[in-house]
Amino acid sequence: MKYRKFGRTGWMVSEMGYGMWGMAGWTGSEETEVNAALDRAIDLGCNFFDTAWAYGNGKSEEILNKTVKRNLGKKLYVATKIPPKNRIWPSKRGFNIADVFPADYIVEYTESSLRNLGVESIDLQQFHVWEDEWATQDEWKSTIEKLTREGKVKAWGISVNRWELDNSLETIKTGLIDSVQVIYNIFDQAPEDNLLPLCREKDIAVIARVPFDEGTLTGTFTKETTFPENDWRSKYFVPENLISSVEHADALKPLIPQDMSMAQMALRFILANPDISTIIPGMRRIKNVEINMGCSDGIGLDVDLLSELKKHRWDRVPTEWSM
């Protein structure tokens, strides 16, 4: 496992982190499998774990709590998120921050996450949605500064809405944000335009989420792929999106090196960008943990291949199904 500096915090985090979305509400054998996968990731050098209160109303945080306790003596960086009070993902233009992240609510959910995680201080507390117009508001600023002084949070971050990369730039300039979590992958290269250069200038850590474009960059979907009704992807991969996504993924298949899968190529593409601090793929099985963690070996993609992959940038805009 290779490690990268997490922005101005100075933390050295595994360039392959662990996304814990979906790890909630499970019991019995499923939870046993998840715990084994988490422990295997740690064995392989992973030390950055990203969860959120909204993942099972604290259940995912509790799973991470148990993971940390099983691995005492190892420094694991714990990142979580405060859900929007109005429970609307993503945020929308014109939302009043008093309805989404009022001061007392920020404190309440930080305290809740501290209990769920079983820690005295959260390494990284993030706002699960964000609007850049809130950058001029003072109440959230004084609140996070107070929680930091009290030792309850070490660093703060924001999670950028899907395909709204510039909806964060003014907030970064406040000097109060230590990290930005953003969708970045072979298709979603737009962060390179404005967001990543600003983060580089300000020494802000960047967490790359959705490295497989919700699954299309694994190369396993077809135009006939369906999902269970209770799987959120059944609403995301409407025909308009599924067909186009599969076509874009199929166009990549001739480029995949013989010794790797499309998913491995997708992870290595992200790792080729030094502005990315860590990637947080979601993983439930030991096999996937071992494959993904194995991509952090310092062996980069061929320069010509990277150049070809750059041509597969796919700029999209938020739609009703992408919410």
N, C-alpha and C positions, 0 to 999 in steps of 0.2 A: 504494500500500500504506500502511495505517495501522499505527501501532505502539503497544504498551501496555507499561506498566511490569510487569516480571516479579517482582511481590512485593517483598520486602525486598532482593533482590539488586540492584535498581536497573537491571537490564538493560532496554533497550528492544527488545522482540522484535516481530516481525511478527505481527499478530493472526491471520493465516492462516499456520500452520506446515505442516510436511510430515511425515506419518506414513509410516515406511519399513517397516512390516510387510508381508511378502510380497515384498520386494525381496531375494531370496536364491536361490541355486541356478540362476541363469539364465546363459546364455552367448550369444555371438554377437549376432544382431540384437535379441534381447530386452534384453540388457544395454545395447546401444547406444541403444535406445529409452528405457530407464530413465534413462541418463545425460543424454540430451537433455532429458527431462522435468525432472530435477533442476536442470540448468543454466537452463532456461527459468524455473523458479520463482525462482531467484536473480535473474535478469534483471528479474523483476517485483517484486522487493523482499523475497522470503521470506528470513528469516535464522535460522529456528528449525527444527531437524531432529531428529526423535525416532526412535531406533532401539533395538536391544536385542541382546545377545549371542545370545539364543535365536532370532533371526531368521536362520536358516541357520547356526547355530553360528559366528557371527562374520562371515559373508559380507556381511550388510547393513552392518555396521560398516565392512568393507573398502571397500564401494561408497561409503560416505560419506567415507571417507579420501580416495579418489580425487577425489571431488567438491570437497572442501575444497582439495586441491592444485591443481585446475583453476581455482580461484577465489581464489588468493592475493591478499591486499590487501583482501578483503572480510571483515568480521566476521560469521562464521557461528557460531551457538550450537549446540553438539553435546550432545545428551541421549541417554543410553543406559540400560540396565537390567541388573541382576544377576539371572540366572535362579535359581529355587529349587533348592537342592542335591538335593532329592528328586524334582525334575522333575514336580511336581504343580501344575497350574494349575486353578482358583485354590487358595489355601491353604484349609485347613479348621479349624474350631474344635478346639482341643486339640492342634494340631501344636506340637511343641517347636521353638523357634527354633534350637536346636543342630542339628537335623536339616534345617533350611531355610537359615539364614544364620549359620553359625558364623563366628567372627572370622577365622580363617585363610582361609576360603572367600571372604569379602567382599574380602579383600586380593587373593587369587588372581585372582578374576574382574575386579577393577578393573584389575589389571596386564594381564590378557589383553585387556581392552577398550582400554586405552591403546595396546597394540601394534597391535591391529586398526585403530584409528582414526588412528594415526600422530600422536598429540598428546602433549604433556608433561603436560597437565592436562585432565581432563574437565569441561566446564562444569556439567553436571547428571548425576549418577549416581543412579539410582532403584532401589528394590527392586521387582522385577517382580510380587510378590504381597505381601500383608501381613495380619497379624492384630493387632488393637489391643491384645490382652493382652500382646504383646511390649513394649509401651511401658514397662513397669516393669523390663525386663531391662537390665543395665548393659553387657554385653560388646559388643553392637553399637554402643552409644553411644560407648564409648571408642575403638572401631575406626574409626568414621567421623570422629571428632574427630582421630585420629592421621593419617588419610589427608588430611584437610583441612590440617592443619599442615604436612604434607610437600609440599603443593602439588599433589597428584595429583588432587584433586577440589575444585571451587570451591563447589558447592552440592549438596544432597541432597534426594531426593524419594521418595515412595511412589506406587505404582499401586494404586488401590483396586479390590477385587474387584467383579465385576459385581453391581449392585443391592444392595451392602452398604455404603451410604454412611456410616453411622455407625461402621463398623469402621475408623476412622482418627482419631477426634476426640481421644482421649487421647494418641496419638502426636504429633499436631499441637501439643498443649499442652506437649510436652517442650521445645520451642524449638529442636530440632535439625533439623527438617524445613523446607525452603525451598519445596517445591512438592508439590502433590497432582495426580495424574492420575486423571480420573474420567469415566465415561460420562455425557454430558449432551447432550440434544437435545430436540426437540419432545415426544417421548413421555416421555423420562427427565428429568423436572423435579425429582425428589426431592432432588437436591443443594441446592436452594434452601431446604430446611427447616432443616437444621442445619449442613451442611458449609460452604456458601458464606458464611453469616454469620460462622462462626468464622474462616475464612480471611481474610475482610475485616478482622476484629478483629485478627488476628495478622500481617497483611500477608504472607500466604502466597500464592504464585502458584497458579493453577488452570489445568491443561491439560485441555481438553475433547476426549475421544476418542469414536470411534464416532458422529460427527455425523449419519450417515445410517442409524442403527440397522441396521448390517450390510447395508444396501442397500435396505431397505424404504422409506426416506424419499427415495429417488430416484424413486419412483412407477412403477418399471418392472417390478416383480414382479406375477405373477398367481397364482391358486390352483393353477395347473398348472405353475409354474416348478420346474425341477429343476436339480441341480448335479452335476458329475462326482463319482464316488465318492471321488477323492483330494482333493476340495475340502472343507475342514472345514465349509462351510455345508450340505453334504448331511446332516450330523449335527445341525447347529443348527436348520435349518429343517425339522424334522419336521412332519408335517401339523398337529399341535396348534399349533405356533408359526407356520408359514407362513400358514395360513388366517386366523388372528387378526391377524397382522401386516399382511397384504394388506387386510383389512377396515378396520383402523385407518388405513392409508395412503390407501385409497380415500375415506375420510371427509374427508380433507384436500383432495382435488382441487378441490372447488368454491371453495376459499379462495385458490388460487394466482393471484397477479396475472398479468395478460396478458403482461407484459414479463419474466417469469422462469419458471424451471422449479421443480418441487418441491424439487429438491436445492438450488437457490439460495435458495429460501425457508427451507429448513432451516438453512443456514449463517447467513443473516441473522438468524434467530431467536436463534441462539446469540450472535452478535455484539451483539445488543441488550442483553445482560447485561454490565454493566461489571465484574462480579466475575470474568469469564473472561479469562485472560491471553492465551491463544492456542488455536487449534483445529488439530487434526492429522489432516485427512482423508488417507486413503491414495490415492496417485495414481501411475499408471504411464504415462499418455499425455499428450502436450503439450496436447491439446485439453482434457482435464479440468483440467490445471494452470491453463490460461488462464481457464477458466470459474470455478474455485474462487477463484483469486487475485483475480479481478475483483470478487468480493463484498466485498472490503475496500476500499470506496471512500467510506466515511463516510456513505452514503445508507442510512438506516434503514428498517425496515418501518413501515407506517402504524400508528398507535397502536391503531386499532380492530381491525386484523388481528392485532396482537400479543395483544390481549385475547382474540380468538377462538381463537388458537393455544394460549393458556394452558389452554383448556378441554379440550384433547386430551392432557393429561397421562395417562399410562398406567402405573400402579404395578404392578410385577411382582416376583416373588420368585424366587431361584435355584431351578432345577430340574435334573434330570439332563441334559437336552438343552442347557441354557443354560451348562453348564460349559465 
